[in-house]
């Protein structure tokens, strides 16, 4: 699913009005009707007090149309117009008159007004600001938003929480509506998925308001939301007469004394995701551990007992995963630097492999093109430098990816795979996956997918989605707190089954 920018959404509105030969207020009526239908299908006339807070722009116009529809269906409502400017949009004024014609007069709020009473049992509709917000709200509007946030009422935001800009971090986090639910028109907003801004959105849903499909289909976006429909086409089915040689020979290189488990997790995940053969290269202290815990994995050891000192493989692997538990001993750093010069195919680099690159950025020029780097936020910061907000972080990651021709997997609640100028936002995963070894499993999975012939970018996108899906399945059975990395590995097969579940099974469950 495409994630459109502010300017692209405005262009989609404009194209829709032109091609469908409708007026802007007809499009507003259509959008607000979709919101009403969503509410009405859930409340069915339940007598709860709905309080609508409407701005004086088009988002406020949506709120006024919604108020009129709710009144026509005998809901108990109160309407407050947040009078934050002398300017009013044309469609706001039109729908204000239509609302008054129903004998419903809104209360106008300004900086001298008392804050309206709100009960925790009320339903609040937030239609104060829309996607065009380009400055911090006035102080008195910020206090109104804080009043809404402390009310404990259910808050339904139309399109985007008020006070939250689309293309930058909020100017004042205390002046952003904390939405219980957001009904986003046509597509989700990038801010729903970023750490600094996603906290204002508890749940969201997209409402299809019939924007011009030709424009939507033909417009390229900087970000794409990755769900099951986007991942299924990436899947490469196995052929009946294939054998293990068809699915590659991966090598997982890493480990140090006390951290062999990282290689065990990555190697096991590499096998579970479908690699034909896996060979681990570890310090000699890891030999017995790997041979006993993962008998399917072949093991080659470094001459050094506790660290990697000389990385040499007696075969040419299809794909290599490097860095899990490897440490940063000076001997290991030299071995990695020498090893990089000998590798031509894309590799996966994680953990201390990334930290070595951060300490010695001159090594980045030797990283093979289209390699996959999988940093958590602190590792990313060491690679690209500090950032003032999530938008600058993405900008710097795009530049880094383009400069070194690598795929960067920004791990987080919504992991984002970045290649050059595009980001792919993942939809699976949960807080239970914030546990030791989870990243090792992901790196092993991406290595295993590349080993089978998936491109670097497809392997990253597919691996991140499948990793999160395994976590969701595991968490549904044991909860967040009990989730372990080994459980993620054991659940990879179930994640495949869920991904490949026939559509008719979905229809039966939804019946």
C-alpha positions as CSV (number, residue, x, y, z in Angstrom):
1,X,0.0,0.0,0.0
2,X,1.4,3.4,-1.0
3,X,2.0,6.0,1.6
4,X,1.3,9.4,0.0
5,X,2.9,12.8,0.9
6,X,0.8,15.9,1.7
7,X,1.3,17.3,-1.8
8,X,0.4,14.0,-3.4
9,X,-2.8,13.8,-1.4
10,X,-3.8,17.3,-2.5
11,X,-3.0,16.4,-6.1
12,X,-5.2,13.2,-5.7
13,X,-8.1,15.4,-4.5
14,X,-7.6,17.8,-7.4
15,X,-7.4,15.0,-9.9
16,X,-10.5,13.3,-8.5
17,X,-12.5,16.6,-8.6
18,X,-11.5,17.1,-12.3
19,X,-11.9,13.6,-13.6
20,X,-15.1,12.7,-11.7
21,X,-16.6,16.2,-12.4
22,X,-17.6,16.8,-8.8
23,X,-17.1,19.8,-6.5
24,X,-14.8,19.9,-3.6
25,X,-17.8,20.0,-1.2
26,X,-19.1,16.8,-2.8
27,X,-15.8,15.1,-2.1
28,X,-16.0,16.4,1.4
29,X,-19.5,15.0,1.7
30,X,-18.3,11.6,0.4
31,X,-15.4,11.5,2.9
32,X,-17.5,12.5,5.9
33,X,-20.2,10.0,4.9
34,X,-17.6,7.2,5.1
35,X,-16.7,8.3,8.6
36,X,-20.4,8.4,9.6
37,X,-21.0,4.9,8.2
38,X,-18.0,3.7,10.2
39,X,-19.4,5.2,13.4
40,X,-23.0,4.2,12.7
41,X,-22.1,0.6,12.0
42,X,-20.6,0.3,15.5
43,X,-23.0,2.4,17.6
44,X,-26.3,1.6,15.8
45,X,-28.0,4.5,17.4
46,X,-26.6,3.9,20.9
47,X,-27.3,7.0,23.0
48,X,-23.9,8.2,23.9
49,X,-22.9,11.8,23.8
50,X,-20.7,12.6,20.8
51,X,-18.8,15.8,21.0
52,X,-17.3,17.1,17.8
53,X,-14.4,19.6,17.8
54,X,-14.1,21.2,14.4
55,X,-11.6,23.6,13.0
56,X,-12.3,26.2,10.4
57,X,-10.5,24.5,7.5
58,X,-11.5,21.5,5.4
59,X,-10.9,19.1,8.3
60,X,-13.4,21.1,10.3
61,X,-15.7,21.0,7.2
62,X,-15.5,17.2,7.4
63,X,-16.5,17.4,11.0
64,X,-19.5,19.6,10.3
65,X,-20.8,17.2,7.6
66,X,-20.4,14.4,10.0
67,X,-22.3,16.4,12.7
68,X,-25.2,16.9,10.3
69,X,-25.3,13.2,9.4
70,X,-25.2,12.2,13.1
71,X,-28.0,14.7,13.9
72,X,-30.2,13.4,11.0
73,X,-29.9,9.9,12.6
74,X,-30.9,11.2,16.0
75,X,-27.5,10.9,17.8
76,X,-26.9,13.1,20.8
77,X,-24.2,15.5,19.7
78,X,-22.5,18.8,20.6
79,X,-20.5,20.7,18.1
80,X,-17.6,23.1,19.0
81,X,-16.0,25.2,16.4
82,X,-12.4,25.9,17.3
83,X,-12.0,29.5,16.1
84,X,-8.2,29.7,15.7
85,X,-8.1,32.0,12.7
86,X,-10.1,34.7,10.9
87,X,-9.7,32.7,7.7
88,X,-12.2,30.0,6.8
89,X,-12.3,27.5,4.0
90,X,-15.1,27.8,1.4
91,X,-16.3,24.3,2.1
92,X,-16.2,24.9,5.9
93,X,-18.5,27.9,5.5
94,X,-20.9,26.0,3.2
95,X,-21.3,23.2,5.6
96,X,-21.6,25.5,8.6
97,X,-24.7,27.0,6.9
98,X,-26.0,23.5,6.1
99,X,-25.6,22.5,9.8
100,X,-27.4,25.7,11.0
101,X,-30.3,24.8,8.6
102,X,-30.9,21.7,10.7
103,X,-31.4,24.0,13.7
104,X,-28.1,22.9,15.3
105,X,-25.9,25.9,16.3
106,X,-22.3,25.1,17.2
107,X,-20.5,26.6,20.1
108,X,-17.6,28.8,19.0
109,X,-14.5,28.5,21.1
110,X,-11.8,31.1,21.2
111,X,-9.0,32.0,23.6
112,X,-11.4,33.6,26.0
113,X,-13.8,30.6,26.1
114,X,-14.0,28.2,29.0
115,X,-13.0,24.7,28.2
116,X,-16.1,22.5,27.6
117,X,-16.9,19.8,30.0
118,X,-15.9,16.3,28.8
119,X,-17.0,13.0,30.5
120,X,-14.9,9.9,30.2
121,X,-18.1,8.3,28.7
122,X,-18.2,10.7,25.8
123,X,-17.0,10.0,22.3
124,X,-14.9,12.9,21.0
125,X,-14.4,13.6,17.3
126,X,-11.2,15.4,16.5
127,X,-11.6,17.5,13.3
128,X,-9.6,20.6,14.4
129,X,-6.6,20.4,12.0
130,X,-6.0,18.4,8.9
131,X,-2.9,17.4,7.0
132,X,-2.1,20.9,6.0
133,X,-0.9,22.1,9.4
134,X,2.3,24.1,9.0
135,X,2.9,25.7,12.4
136,X,2.5,25.0,16.1
137,X,-1.1,25.5,17.3
138,X,-1.9,28.7,19.3
139,X,-1.4,28.3,23.0
140,X,-5.1,28.3,23.8
141,X,-5.7,25.6,21.2
142,X,-2.9,23.6,22.7
143,X,-4.6,23.8,26.1
144,X,-7.8,22.6,24.5
145,X,-6.0,19.7,23.1
146,X,-4.4,18.9,26.5
147,X,-8.0,19.1,27.9
148,X,-9.1,16.5,25.3
149,X,-6.1,14.3,26.1
150,X,-6.7,14.2,29.8
151,X,-10.4,13.6,29.5
152,X,-10.1,9.8,29.3
153,X,-12.8,9.9,26.6
154,X,-12.6,7.8,23.4
155,X,-11.1,10.1,20.7
156,X,-11.7,9.5,17.1
157,X,-9.5,11.6,14.8
158,X,-10.5,12.4,11.2
159,X,-7.7,11.7,8.8
160,X,-4.8,12.6,11.3
161,X,-4.6,13.6,14.9
162,X,-4.8,17.4,15.2
163,X,-1.5,19.1,15.9
164,X,0.5,16.3,14.2
165,X,2.1,17.5,11.0
166,X,2.6,15.0,8.2
167,X,6.1,15.8,7.0
168,X,8.0,16.8,10.2
169,X,8.1,16.2,13.9
170,X,5.5,18.0,16.0
171,X,6.5,21.5,17.2
172,X,4.9,20.9,20.6
173,X,4.1,17.3,21.5
174,X,1.8,18.5,24.3
175,X,-0.4,20.1,21.6
176,X,-1.1,16.9,19.6
177,X,-4.3,15.0,20.0
178,X,-3.7,11.5,21.4
179,X,-6.1,9.6,19.2
180,X,-7.8,6.4,20.3
181,X,-8.6,5.7,16.7
182,X,-7.7,7.4,13.4
183,X,-9.8,7.1,10.3
184,X,-7.3,8.0,7.5
185,X,-8.6,8.9,4.1
186,X,-7.5,6.7,1.2
187,X,-4.0,5.8,2.7
188,X,-2.2,5.8,6.0
189,X,0.2,8.5,6.9
190,X,3.9,8.0,7.4
191,X,3.7,9.6,10.8
192,X,1.6,6.7,12.1
193,X,4.7,4.4,11.9
194,X,7.6,6.5,13.2
195,X,8.7,6.3,16.9
196,X,8.3,10.0,17.7
197,X,4.9,10.4,16.0
198,X,3.3,7.0,16.1
199,X,2.7,7.4,19.9
200,X,-0.2,9.7,19.1
201,X,-2.1,7.0,17.1
202,X,-3.4,4.0,19.1
203,X,-5.1,2.4,16.2
204,X,-5.8,3.4,12.6
205,X,-7.9,2.4,9.7
206,X,-8.0,3.5,6.1
207,X,-11.3,4.7,4.5
208,X,-11.6,4.4,0.8
209,X,-13.2,7.7,-0.3
210,X,-12.9,7.0,-4.0
211,X,-10.0,9.2,-5.0
212,X,-8.9,9.0,-8.6
213,X,-7.5,5.4,-9.0
214,X,-5.4,6.3,-12.1
215,X,-3.6,9.0,-10.1
216,X,-3.1,6.7,-7.1
217,X,-1.8,3.8,-9.2
218,X,0.5,5.8,-11.4
219,X,2.1,8.0,-8.7
220,X,5.4,6.9,-7.2
221,X,5.7,7.4,-3.5
222,X,8.8,7.5,-1.2
223,X,7.3,5.0,1.2
224,X,5.2,1.8,0.9
225,X,3.4,0.0,3.6
226,X,4.2,-3.7,3.5
227,X,1.5,-6.2,4.4
228,X,0.5,-9.6,3.2
229,X,-0.7,-8.4,-0.3
230,X,2.7,-6.9,-0.9
231,X,4.7,-9.9,0.4
232,X,2.9,-12.7,-1.2
233,X,4.1,-11.9,-4.8
234,X,7.7,-12.0,-3.5
235,X,7.4,-15.7,-2.3
236,X,9.3,-18.2,-4.5
237,X,7.6,-21.6,-4.3
238,X,9.6,-24.7,-4.3
239,X,9.7,-27.1,-7.2
240,X,8.8,-30.7,-6.8
241,X,12.1,-32.1,-8.2
242,X,14.4,-29.6,-6.5
243,X,17.1,-30.6,-4.0
244,X,19.1,-28.8,-1.3
245,X,21.6,-27.5,-3.8
246,X,18.9,-25.4,-5.4
247,X,18.5,-23.4,-2.3
248,X,22.1,-22.3,-1.7
249,X,24.8,-22.7,0.8
250,X,24.9,-19.9,3.4
251,X,27.7,-19.2,5.8
252,X,27.1,-17.5,9.1
253,X,30.2,-15.9,10.5
254,X,30.4,-14.6,14.0
255,X,30.6,-15.5,17.7
256,X,33.1,-15.0,20.4
257,X,33.6,-16.5,23.9
258,X,30.2,-16.2,25.7
259,X,28.4,-15.1,22.5
260,X,28.2,-18.3,20.5
261,X,24.4,-18.3,21.0
262,X,24.0,-15.4,18.5
263,X,25.5,-17.6,15.8
264,X,23.4,-20.5,16.8
265,X,20.2,-18.4,16.6
266,X,21.2,-16.9,13.2
267,X,22.2,-20.3,11.7
268,X,19.1,-22.0,12.9
269,X,16.9,-19.2,11.5
270,X,18.8,-19.4,8.2
271,X,17.9,-23.1,7.9
272,X,14.3,-22.6,9.1
273,X,13.7,-19.9,6.5
274,X,14.7,-22.4,3.8
275,X,18.5,-22.3,3.0
276,X,19.6,-25.6,1.5
277,X,22.9,-25.7,3.5
278,X,24.4,-23.7,6.3
279,X,27.9,-23.6,7.5
280,X,28.9,-21.6,10.6
281,X,32.4,-20.1,11.0
282,X,33.1,-19.5,14.7
283,X,36.0,-19.5,17.2
284,X,36.9,-23.0,18.3
285,X,35.1,-22.5,21.6
286,X,31.8,-22.7,19.7
287,X,32.3,-26.0,18.0
288,X,30.7,-28.3,20.5
289,X,27.9,-25.9,21.2
290,X,26.8,-25.7,17.5
291,X,27.3,-29.3,16.7
292,X,25.0,-30.3,19.6
293,X,22.3,-27.6,19.4
294,X,21.9,-27.4,15.7
295,X,23.1,-30.7,14.2
296,X,21.9,-29.7,10.7
297,X,24.5,-26.9,10.6
298,X,28.1,-27.6,9.5
299,X,30.8,-25.9,11.6
300,X,34.2,-24.6,10.6
301,X,36.3,-23.1,13.4
302,X,38.9,-20.3,13.6
303,X,42.3,-21.3,14.9
304,X,41.7,-18.9,17.8
305,X,39.7,-20.3,20.7
306,X,37.8,-17.2,21.8
307,X,37.6,-14.7,18.9
308,X,37.8,-14.7,15.1
309,X,41.3,-14.0,13.9
310,X,41.5,-15.2,10.3
311,X,38.3,-15.6,8.3
312,X,38.9,-18.1,5.5
313,X,36.2,-20.4,4.0
314,X,37.2,-23.6,2.1
315,X,34.2,-23.1,-0.2
316,X,32.4,-20.3,-1.9
317,X,29.1,-19.6,-0.1
318,X,26.0,-18.4,-1.9
319,X,25.5,-15.8,0.8
320,X,27.2,-14.7,4.0
321,X,25.8,-13.3,7.3
322,X,28.4,-11.6,9.4
323,X,28.7,-10.0,12.8
324,X,26.4,-11.8,15.3
325,X,28.3,-11.9,18.7
326,X,31.6,-11.4,17.0
327,X,32.9,-8.6,19.3
328,X,35.4,-5.8,18.4
329,X,38.8,-7.2,19.4
330,X,41.5,-5.6,17.3
331,X,42.5,-8.9,15.8
332,X,38.8,-9.5,14.8
333,X,38.6,-6.1,13.3
334,X,41.7,-6.7,11.1
335,X,40.3,-10.1,10.1
336,X,37.0,-8.5,9.0
337,X,38.8,-5.8,7.1
338,X,40.8,-8.4,5.2
339,X,37.8,-10.6,4.7
340,X,35.7,-7.7,3.2
341,X,38.3,-7.2,0.4
342,X,37.9,-10.8,-0.7
343,X,34.1,-10.8,-0.9
344,X,32.2,-9.7,-4.1
345,X,28.7,-11.0,-3.5
346,X,26.2,-9.1,-1.3
347,X,26.4,-10.0,2.4
348,X,24.3,-9.4,5.5
349,X,26.0,-7.4,8.2
350,X,24.6,-7.2,11.8
351,X,25.6,-6.3,15.4
352,X,29.3,-5.8,15.9
353,X,29.9,-6.1,12.2
354,X,28.1,-2.7,12.0
355,X,29.9,-1.3,15.0
356,X,33.3,-2.2,13.3
357,X,32.1,-0.3,10.2
358,X,31.1,2.7,12.5
359,X,34.6,2.7,14.1
360,X,36.4,2.3,10.8
361,X,34.2,4.0,8.2
362,X,36.9,3.6,5.6
363,X,35.9,-0.1,5.4
364,X,32.5,0.9,4.0
365,X,33.9,1.2,0.6
366,X,34.8,-2.5,0.7
367,X,31.2,-3.6,1.6
368,X,29.9,-5.4,-1.5
369,X,27.2,-3.5,-3.4
370,X,23.6,-4.5,-2.5
371,X,24.6,-5.8,0.9
372,X,22.0,-5.7,3.7
373,X,22.8,-3.8,6.9
374,X,20.5,-4.5,9.9
375,X,21.1,-1.8,12.6
376,X,19.0,-1.1,15.7
377,X,18.6,2.6,16.4
378,X,21.9,3.0,18.3
379,X,23.9,1.1,15.7
380,X,22.3,3.3,13.0
381,X,23.2,6.4,14.9
382,X,26.9,5.3,14.9
383,X,26.7,4.7,11.2
384,X,25.0,7.9,10.0
385,X,25.4,10.3,12.9
386,X,22.8,11.8,15.2
387,X,19.5,13.2,14.0
388,X,17.1,15.9,15.3
389,X,14.0,13.8,14.5
390,X,12.8,10.8,12.7
391,X,12.5,12.6,9.4
392,X,16.1,13.6,9.4
393,X,17.0,10.1,10.4
394,X,15.2,8.8,7.3
395,X,16.8,11.5,5.1
396,X,20.3,10.5,6.4
397,X,19.6,6.8,5.9
398,X,18.4,7.4,2.3
399,X,21.7,9.3,1.6
400,X,23.8,6.5,3.3
401,X,22.0,3.8,1.3
402,X,22.5,5.7,-1.9
403,X,26.2,6.5,-1.3
404,X,27.2,2.9,-0.5
405,X,24.6,1.1,-2.6
406,X,23.3,-1.0,0.4
407,X,20.0,-1.9,1.8
408,X,19.5,-0.6,5.3
409,X,17.0,-2.3,7.7
410,X,16.1,0.3,10.4
411,X,14.8,-2.0,13.1
412,X,12.0,-0.9,15.4
413,X,8.3,-1.3,16.1
414,X,7.7,-0.6,12.4
415,X,10.9,-1.8,10.8
416,X,11.7,0.2,7.7
417,X,13.8,-1.3,4.8
418,X,15.5,1.5,2.9
419,X,17.1,1.3,-0.5
420,X,18.3,4.5,-2.1
421,X,15.3,6.8,-2.1
422,X,12.5,4.5,-1.0
423,X,11.4,3.1,2.3
424,X,9.3,0.0,3.0
425,X,7.4,0.1,6.3
426,X,6.6,-3.2,7.9
427,X,3.3,-4.0,9.5
428,X,4.1,-7.2,11.6
429,X,5.7,-7.5,14.9
430,X,5.0,-6.7,18.6
431,X,6.7,-5.5,21.8
432,X,7.4,-9.1,22.8
433,X,10.1,-9.1,20.1
434,X,12.2,-6.6,22.1
435,X,14.3,-9.4,23.5
436,X,17.8,-10.7,23.3
437,X,18.6,-12.5,20.1
438,X,15.7,-11.3,18.1
439,X,18.0,-9.3,15.8
440,X,20.2,-12.4,15.3
441,X,17.2,-14.3,14.1
442,X,16.3,-11.6,11.6
443,X,19.8,-11.5,10.2
444,X,19.8,-15.2,9.8
445,X,16.4,-15.2,8.0
446,X,17.5,-12.5,5.6
447,X,20.7,-14.4,4.9
448,X,18.7,-17.6,4.3
449,X,16.4,-15.8,1.9
450,X,19.2,-14.3,-0.1
451,X,20.8,-17.7,-0.2
452,X,17.7,-19.0,-2.0
453,X,17.9,-16.4,-4.7
454,X,15.8,-13.6,-3.4
455,X,17.3,-10.2,-4.2
456,X,18.8,-8.2,-1.4
457,X,15.8,-5.8,-1.1
458,X,13.2,-8.5,-1.5
459,X,15.0,-10.7,1.1
460,X,15.0,-7.8,3.5
461,X,11.4,-6.9,3.0
462,X,10.2,-10.5,3.1
463,X,12.5,-11.4,6.0
464,X,11.3,-8.5,8.1
465,X,7.7,-9.3,7.5
466,X,8.1,-13.0,8.2
467,X,10.1,-12.3,11.3
468,X,7.4,-10.1,12.7
469,X,4.6,-12.5,11.7
470,X,6.4,-15.3,13.6
471,X,6.6,-13.0,16.6
472,X,2.8,-12.2,16.3
473,X,1.9,-15.9,16.2
474,X,4.2,-16.7,19.1
475,X,2.9,-13.8,21.2
476,X,-0.7,-14.8,20.6
477,X,0.1,-18.1,22.4
478,X,2.4,-17.0,25.2
479,X,2.1,-13.2,25.6
480,X,4.8,-10.6,25.1
481,X,6.9,-11.1,28.2
482,X,7.6,-14.8,27.7
483,X,8.6,-14.5,24.0
484,X,12.2,-15.6,23.4
485,X,14.3,-15.5,20.2
486,X,14.4,-19.3,20.1
487,X,10.6,-19.3,20.0
488,X,10.8,-17.0,16.9
489,X,13.0,-19.5,15.2
490,X,10.6,-22.3,16.0
491,X,7.6,-20.3,14.7
492,X,9.0,-19.4,11.3
493,X,7.3,-22.4,9.8
494,X,3.9,-21.3,11.2
495,X,4.6,-17.8,9.7
496,X,5.0,-19.4,6.3
497,X,1.8,-21.3,6.7
498,X,-0.1,-18.2,7.8
499,X,1.3,-16.2,4.8
500,X,0.3,-18.9,2.3
501,X,-3.1,-19.7,3.8
502,X,-5.6,-20.0,1.0
503,X,-8.0,-17.0,0.6
504,X,-11.1,-19.2,1.2
505,X,-9.9,-19.8,4.7
506,X,-9.9,-16.1,5.4
507,X,-13.4,-15.8,4.0
508,X,-14.6,-18.7,6.3
509,X,-13.1,-17.0,9.4
510,X,-14.7,-13.7,8.5
511,X,-18.1,-15.2,7.9
